[in-house]
């Protein structure tokens, strides 16, 4: 049986109340004074006019899953997989495409985007260290045309209440070809040819060169320090996947920097370990609320290779083939989350989903590392690897299985175009089964950013579209969570325990201070909290009855 998840238990903090747990927030007779103003309007849209009986003692909802759950989608730029759809779009076209992806993520029940911003040692922001990305501009190093794509991407995500995880590839320089002359003239790979090696028809930065590690870290930290991103994300590419009949050409760097290592594999793993540990330290020092995570190929080692490995017979193992000791990174807590790409069906014998999810659950147990699962949306209705991929319920079963392991606190789907494709009409089945209610984005580092005040002057009014809510808030950058509770406890009465995943009805973006509930009525009571940058909630507003 899976063991309790320490991440969940450590986050089950006592509600911040000065009255006993279980005490209620109450609305009473309208004759008594309150700091909540009433709202005027026509007969079709009138305020409740109700005033609370007293200054209420406010509670702070506990930051625990599944109230907070990762529901993300990868938006890949390399090869123009998702965004932009082709190189050289005008700023207006590129912006419209990205906004459409974000809107579709929201409509699909998701709360986070993982956007690839450094696909081939080039960037989606005006960097001082690397050229602009050809996947966006059409020519590496070309001007962005008067806009900052990263700033736009982050701002538009936050405006919708989406967390933005910036996705970087640490070592890949080209997707095809080994001729450095095709790179921008000032590209570091041309300025420092000793940093670069050809392998498998591509160019890579050599992980064994210390200057490469320093440069890669500096590029990523430039983005961390310049933009309000919520996470730094690596995928599964470290040392490249093996190419038959070809050795990775790092003889020179091993000779220069391999002192103390008799085994080249150990040296290669140490090179990647140093990048992971050092980057984690720098992110934590600069912006401790920014999450750092990796989405590795899901098999660390097969049990036939190492008894600590998974009961799999996968053809690749991250420890041996990519020199990525992902299990060590979890044990050392160099990551805030690990997101294994469990891209196989339940029951797939070489590497079964129902084998790898429990294995990874065991690895994070007792650590402060969150576990999210990478889902192969791209295989639904297309893959012949397993008959299960022809069943629209397979992805639903994946999330059903996840619920047996409380260590799993979210999922990310590859990729956006496959969520959009909705092959076999599988997504509405998944959304109905698992994403019927919204969820707050993860709060991996609660208390690391400035606390936000509670919303005030919550008002409700009846409108043609439903119950209209509006409120006031002192800050400009806070998002908001809206809760709707029925009045089973009595008219206008809300218990702090009622503010949970079942009553959460909306997660709103930065600065949104009004919302219409199409399903609300006079038997409902509403409460709003503000969300800080680290996704922790403010004390609750005073409750307000619906109309």
C-alpha positions in Angstrom: 0.0 0.0 0.0 1.2 3.5 -0.7 2.4 5.4 2.4 1.2 8.8 3.5 2.7 11.7 1.6 4.8 14.0 3.9 4.2 16.9 1.5 0.6 16.7 2.3 0.9 16.2 6.0 3.4 19.0 6.4 1.0 21.4 4.7 -1.9 20.5 6.9 -1.4 23.6 9.0 -3.9 24.8 11.5 -6.3 27.3 10.1 -5.4 30.8 11.2 -8.3 31.5 13.5 -8.6 33.3 16.8 -11.9 31.5 17.4 -12.2 27.7 17.7 -11.7 25.5 14.7 -15.1 24.9 13.2 -16.5 28.3 14.2 -18.6 30.0 11.5 -18.4 33.1 9.5 -21.9 34.6 9.7 -24.2 37.0 7.9 -26.9 38.5 10.0 -29.6 41.1 10.1 -29.2 43.9 7.6 -29.8 46.5 10.2 -26.4 46.0 11.8 -23.4 47.9 10.6 -20.5 46.4 8.6 -17.6 47.6 6.5 -19.1 45.9 3.5 -20.8 48.5 1.3 -24.0 47.6 -0.6 -24.1 47.9 -4.4 -26.7 49.8 -6.3 -28.2 48.7 -9.5 -31.4 48.3 -11.6 -34.2 45.9 -10.7 -32.5 43.3 -12.9 -29.2 43.6 -11.1 -29.6 44.6 -7.4 -27.2 44.2 -4.5 -28.0 41.8 -1.7 -28.0 44.8 0.6 -27.2 42.5 3.5 -24.7 43.5 6.2 -22.8 41.2 8.5 -23.5 41.2 12.2 -20.0 42.1 13.3 -16.4 42.3 12.2 -15.8 38.7 11.3 -12.7 36.7 12.4 -11.3 35.5 9.2 -9.7 32.2 8.4 -6.9 31.2 6.0 -7.6 28.0 4.0 -4.9 25.4 4.5 -2.5 25.0 1.5 -3.1 21.3 0.9 -3.8 19.1 -2.1 -6.1 18.6 -3.9 -7.1 22.2 -3.4 -3.7 22.8 -4.9 -3.0 20.5 -7.8 -0.7 20.7 -10.8 -2.7 20.6 -14.0 -0.3 21.6 -16.7 0.4 21.4 -20.4 3.7 21.6 -22.3 3.8 24.2 -25.0 6.8 23.3 -27.2 8.6 25.7 -29.5 11.3 23.4 -30.9 10.4 22.4 -34.4 7.4 24.6 -34.0 5.5 21.8 -32.4 3.0 24.0 -30.6 3.9 27.7 -30.5 4.7 29.5 -32.6 3.1 27.5 -35.4 5.9 28.6 -37.8 8.9 30.8 -37.7 8.7 34.5 -38.6 5.2 35.3 -37.5 4.4 38.9 -36.9 4.3 39.9 -33.2 0.5 40.2 -33.5 0.2 36.7 -34.9 2.5 35.1 -32.4 0.7 36.8 -29.5 -2.7 35.7 -30.8 -1.6 32.1 -31.1 -0.2 32.1 -27.5 -3.3 33.6 -26.1 -5.4 31.0 -27.8 -3.3 28.2 -26.3 -3.8 29.8 -22.9 -7.5 30.1 -23.3 -7.7 26.5 -24.4 -5.7 25.4 -21.3 -8.3 27.2 -19.1 -11.2 25.7 -21.0 -9.6 22.2 -20.6 -9.5 22.6 -16.8 -5.8 23.3 -16.5 -4.0 25.8 -14.3 -0.4 25.9 -15.5 1.6 26.1 -18.7 5.1 24.9 -19.3 6.4 27.0 -22.2 9.7 26.2 -24.0 11.8 29.4 -24.0 15.3 28.1 -24.7 14.9 25.3 -27.2 18.3 25.2 -29.0 20.7 27.5 -27.0 18.6 30.5 -28.3 16.0 32.5 -26.4 12.5 33.8 -26.4 13.6 36.9 -24.6 16.1 39.7 -25.4 19.1 38.0 -23.8 22.5 39.5 -23.2 24.0 36.0 -23.4 22.4 34.1 -26.3 20.7 35.1 -29.6 17.0 35.2 -30.2 15.4 31.9 -31.2 15.0 31.2 -34.9 11.9 29.1 -34.1 10.2 32.4 -33.3 11.9 35.1 -35.4 12.7 33.0 -38.4 16.4 33.9 -38.2 18.5 33.3 -35.1 19.6 36.5 -33.6 17.0 38.6 -35.4 15.2 41.4 -33.6 11.9 40.4 -32.0 10.1 43.2 -33.7 9.4 45.5 -30.8 8.1 43.1 -28.2 9.5 40.9 -25.4 8.0 37.4 -26.0 8.8 36.2 -22.4 7.3 39.3 -20.7 4.2 38.9 -22.8 3.9 35.2 -22.2 4.3 35.6 -18.4 1.9 38.5 -18.2 -0.8 36.9 -20.2 -0.6 33.6 -18.3 -0.9 35.4 -14.9 -3.8 37.5 -16.3 -5.7 34.2 -16.7 -4.7 32.7 -13.4 -2.2 30.3 -15.0 1.2 29.6 -13.5 4.0 30.0 -16.0 6.9 27.5 -15.9 9.8 28.5 -18.2 11.2 25.4 -20.0 14.9 25.4 -20.8 17.0 22.8 -22.7 20.5 22.9 -21.1 22.8 21.4 -23.7 21.2 21.2 -27.1 22.5 23.7 -29.7 21.0 22.4 -32.9 18.1 20.2 -33.8 19.6 19.1 -37.1 23.0 19.6 -38.6 26.5 20.0 -37.2 27.7 23.1 -39.1 28.3 25.9 -36.6 28.3 28.5 -39.4 24.5 28.3 -39.5 24.3 29.7 -36.0 24.2 33.5 -35.3 27.6 35.0 -35.7 27.8 35.9 -32.0 26.4 32.6 -30.7 28.5 31.3 -27.8 28.9 28.0 -29.7 30.8 29.9 -32.4 32.7 32.2 -30.1 33.8 29.2 -28.0 34.1 26.2 -30.3 35.8 24.2 -27.6 32.4 24.2 -25.8 30.7 22.3 -28.5 30.7 18.7 -29.9 28.8 17.0 -32.8 26.8 13.9 -32.0 24.1 12.1 -33.8 23.8 14.8 -36.5 23.4 17.6 -33.9 25.5 20.0 -32.0 25.6 20.0 -28.2 27.3 21.9 -25.5 29.7 19.5 -23.8 28.5 19.0 -20.2 32.0 18.2 -19.1 33.3 21.7 -19.8 32.9 23.8 -16.6 32.4 27.0 -18.7 29.4 25.4 -20.3 27.9 24.8 -16.9 28.5 28.4 -15.8 27.1 29.7 -19.1 23.9 27.6 -19.0 23.3 28.6 -15.4 23.8 32.3 -16.2 21.4 32.2 -19.1 18.7 30.6 -17.0 19.3 32.9 -14.0 19.0 35.9 -16.4 15.4 34.8 -17.1 14.7 34.0 -13.4 15.9 37.5 -12.3 14.3 39.4 -15.1 10.8 37.9 -15.3 8.1 36.8 -12.8 8.2 33.2 -13.8 6.7 30.6 -11.4 9.1 27.7 -12.3 12.3 26.6 -14.1 11.8 23.4 -16.0 14.1 20.9 -17.7 12.8 18.0 -19.7 14.6 14.6 -20.3 17.5 15.8 -22.4 20.9 15.9 -20.6 23.7 13.9 -22.3 21.9 12.9 -25.5 20.2 9.6 -26.0 22.7 7.0 -27.3 23.2 6.7 -31.0 24.1 3.3 -32.3 27.7 2.9 -33.3 28.7 6.4 -32.1 30.4 7.4 -28.9 29.8 10.8 -27.4 33.0 12.7 -28.3 34.2 14.0 -24.9 37.7 12.6 -24.8 39.2 16.1 -24.7 37.1 17.4 -21.8 37.5 14.1 -19.9 41.3 14.5 -20.2 41.1 18.1 -19.2 38.6 18.0 -16.4 38.2 14.3 -15.4 40.8 14.2 -12.6 39.7 12.0 -9.8 37.3 9.9 -11.9 38.4 6.5 -13.2 35.0 5.8 -14.6 33.8 8.2 -17.4 30.2 7.5 -16.6 30.6 8.6 -13.0 32.3 11.8 -14.3 29.5 12.5 -16.7 26.9 12.1 -14.0 28.9 14.4 -11.7 28.9 17.0 -14.4 25.1 17.0 -14.6 24.8 16.7 -10.8 26.8 19.9 -10.5 24.5 21.7 -12.9 21.4 20.6 -11.1 22.6 21.3 -7.6 24.2 24.6 -8.4 21.2 25.9 -10.4 18.9 24.9 -7.5 21.0 26.9 -5.1 21.0 30.0 -7.2 17.3 29.9 -7.9 16.6 29.5 -4.2 18.9 32.4 -3.3 17.4 34.7 -5.9 13.7 33.9 -5.8 12.9 31.1 -3.3 9.3 30.9 -4.5 10.3 29.8 -8.0 10.0 26.1 -8.4 12.8 24.1 -10.1 12.0 20.7 -11.5 12.9 18.1 -14.1 10.8 15.9 -16.3 13.0 12.8 -16.9 12.5 9.7 -19.0 10.6 7.7 -16.4 13.0 4.8 -15.9 15.9 5.6 -13.7 17.3 2.1 -13.9 15.7 -1.3 -14.5 15.6 -3.7 -11.6 17.7 -6.1 -13.7 20.5 -3.5 -13.7 20.0 -2.3 -10.1 17.8 -3.8 -7.4 16.8 -0.3 -6.4 15.4 0.3 -9.9 11.9 -0.2 -11.2 10.4 -3.6 -12.3 10.9 -2.6 -16.0 12.9 -3.7 -19.0 13.1 -0.3 -20.7 15.6 0.1 -23.5 17.0 3.3 -22.0 17.9 4.2 -18.4 18.5 7.8 -17.4 21.3 6.8 -15.0 23.3 4.8 -17.5 22.4 6.4 -20.9 21.7 10.1 -20.2 24.0 10.3 -17.1 21.1 11.8 -15.2 20.9 10.4 -11.7 17.3 11.5 -11.2 16.8 9.4 -8.0 19.8 11.1 -6.4 18.4 14.5 -7.2 15.2 13.6 -5.4 17.0 12.2 -2.4 19.2 15.3 -2.1 16.2 17.5 -2.6 17.9 19.4 -5.4 14.5 19.6 -7.1 11.3 21.1 -5.9 9.3 18.7 -8.1 10.0 15.7 -10.3 7.8 15.0 -13.3 8.7 11.6 -14.8 7.4 11.1 -18.3 5.4 7.9 -17.7 4.5 7.7 -21.4 3.2 4.1 -21.4 -0.1 2.4 -20.9 -1.2 0.5 -17.9 -0.1 -3.1 -18.2 2.6 -2.3 -20.9 5.1 -5.1 -19.9 8.5 -3.4 -20.6 7.5 -0.2 -18.7 4.0 -0.2 -17.3 2.3 2.9 -16.0 1.0 1.0 -13.0 4.6 0.0 -12.1 6.3 3.3 -12.5 3.9 5.5 -10.7 4.2 3.5 -7.4 8.0 3.3 -7.9 8.3 7.1 -8.2 5.9 7.5 -5.3 8.3 5.5 -3.2 11.2 7.7 -4.3 9.6 11.0 -3.2 8.3 9.5 0.1 10.0 11.2 3.0 11.4 14.0 0.9 10.2 17.6 0.2 10.0 16.9 -3.5 6.6 17.0 -5.2 5.6 14.3 -7.7 3.8 15.1 -10.8 3.3 12.7 -13.7 4.0 13.4 -17.4 1.1 12.1 -19.6 1.5 11.0 -23.2 -1.6 12.7 -24.7 0.1 12.5 -28.0 -0.3 8.7 -28.0 -4.1 8.7 -27.5 -5.7 7.5 -30.8 -2.3 7.4 -32.6 0.0 4.9 -30.9 0.0 1.2 -31.8 2.4 0.4 -29.0 -0.5 -0.8 -26.8 -4.1 -1.4 -27.6 -5.0 0.7 -24.6 -4.1 3.8 -26.5 -7.1 3.2 -28.7 -9.4 3.4 -25.7 -10.6 6.9 -24.8 -10.7 5.9 -21.2 -7.0 5.1 -20.9 -6.1 8.6 -19.7 -8.9 8.6 -17.2 -7.6 5.3 -15.8 -4.2 6.9 -15.4 -5.5 9.6 -13.1 -7.7 7.0 -11.3 -4.6 5.1 -10.5 -2.8 8.3 -9.4 -5.4 8.8 -6.8 -4.3 5.6 -5.0 -0.9 7.3 -4.4 -1.2 10.5 -2.4 2.4 11.4 -3.2 1.1 12.2 -6.7 -0.1 15.8 -6.7 -0.6 16.6 -10.4 -0.1 15.9 -14.1 1.3 17.6 -17.1 0.2 16.7 -20.7 2.3 16.5 -23.8 1.6 18.5 -25.7 -0.8 21.4 -26.3 -1.6 20.4 -29.8 -2.6 17.0 -28.7 -4.9 18.3 -26.0 -6.5 20.5 -28.7 -6.8 17.5 -31.0 -8.9 15.6 -28.5 -8.5 12.4 -30.4 -11.1 9.7 -29.6 -13.0 12.5 -27.7 -11.0 11.5 -24.7 -10.5 14.9 -23.1 -14.1 15.5 -22.0 -14.1 12.1 -20.3 -11.0 13.0 -18.4 -12.2 16.5 -17.6 -15.6 15.2 -16.3 -13.9 12.5 -14.2 -11.1 14.5 -12.7 -11.2 18.2 -13.5 -14.9 19.1 -13.0 -13.9 21.6 -10.4 -11.0 24.1 -10.7 -7.8 23.7 -8.6 -5.3 26.2 -7.4 -1.8 25.9 -8.8 0.7 24.3 -6.6 2.1 26.1 -3.5 5.5 24.4 -3.2 7.0 27.2 -1.1 4.3 28.7 1.0 5.3 31.9 2.9 8.3 32.8 0.6 6.6 35.9 -0.9 4.8 38.8 0.6 1.5 38.0 2.2 -1.6 39.6 0.6 -4.5 41.2 2.3 -8.0 39.7 2.3 -10.5 41.0 -0.3 -12.9 43.5 1.1 -16.4 44.8 0.2 -17.5 41.6 -1.4 -20.9 42.2 -3.1 -23.3 40.1 -5.0 -26.0 41.0 -7.4 -28.4 39.2 -9.7 -27.7 39.6 -13.4 -29.0 38.0 -16.5 -26.0 35.7 -16.7 -26.2 34.6 -13.1 -24.9 35.8 -9.8 -22.4 38.7 -10.2 -19.7 39.1 -7.6 -17.4 42.0 -7.2 -14.9 43.0 -4.5 -12.1 45.4 -3.6 -8.4 44.6 -3.0 -5.5 46.7 -2.1 -3.0 45.0 -4.4 -2.8 45.0 -8.1 -1.0 41.7 -8.8 -3.0 39.3 -6.7 -5.1 36.5 -8.2 -8.2 35.3 -6.5 -10.0 32.1 -5.5 -13.8 32.1 -5.2 -15.7 29.6 -3.0 -19.4 28.9 -3.2 -21.0 27.2 -0.2 -24.7 26.2 0.1 -26.5 27.5 3.2 -27.1 24.1 4.8 -25.5 25.4 8.0 -28.1 28.1 8.1 -28.7 31.4 6.2 -25.4 33.0 5.4 -23.3 30.8 7.6 -19.9 29.4 6.4 -17.5 27.3 8.3 -13.8 27.6 7.6 -13.7 23.9 6.8 -16.1 24.6 3.9 -13.4 26.4 2.0 -12.1 23.3 0.2 -11.6 21.7 -3.2 -15.4 20.9 -3.5 -16.5 24.5 -3.0 -13.8 26.2 -5.1 -15.6 27.5 -8.2 -13.2 29.9 -9.8 -9.5 30.8 -9.9 -9.0 34.3 -11.4 -6.0 36.1 -12.8 -4.1 39.0 -11.5 -6.3 42.0 -10.8 -9.6 40.3 -11.6 -12.1 41.7 -9.0 -15.4 40.6 -10.5 -16.8 37.3 -11.7 -20.2 36.0 -12.7 -21.4 32.6 -11.5 -23.8 31.1 -14.0 -24.9 28.5 -11.5 -25.3 30.6 -8.4 -28.6 31.4 -6.6 -29.9 32.9 -3.3 -29.2 29.7 -1.4 -25.4 30.1 -1.9 -22.9 31.9 0.2 -19.7 33.2 -1.4 -16.2 33.8 0.1 -13.1 35.1 -1.8 -9.4 34.8 -1.0 -6.5 36.6 -2.6 -3.5 34.6 -3.9 0.1 35.6 -3.3 2.9 35.1 -5.8 3.7 31.7 -4.1 0.1 30.6 -4.5 -0.8 30.8 -0.8 -4.1 32.3 0.1 -5.0 35.4 2.1 -7.4 35.3 5.0 -11.0 34.9 3.6 -13.2 37.8 2.8 -16.4 38.2 4.8 -19.0 35.9 3.3 -21.8 37.2 1.1 -25.1 35.6 0.3 -25.9 35.0 -3.4 -28.9 36.3 -5.4 
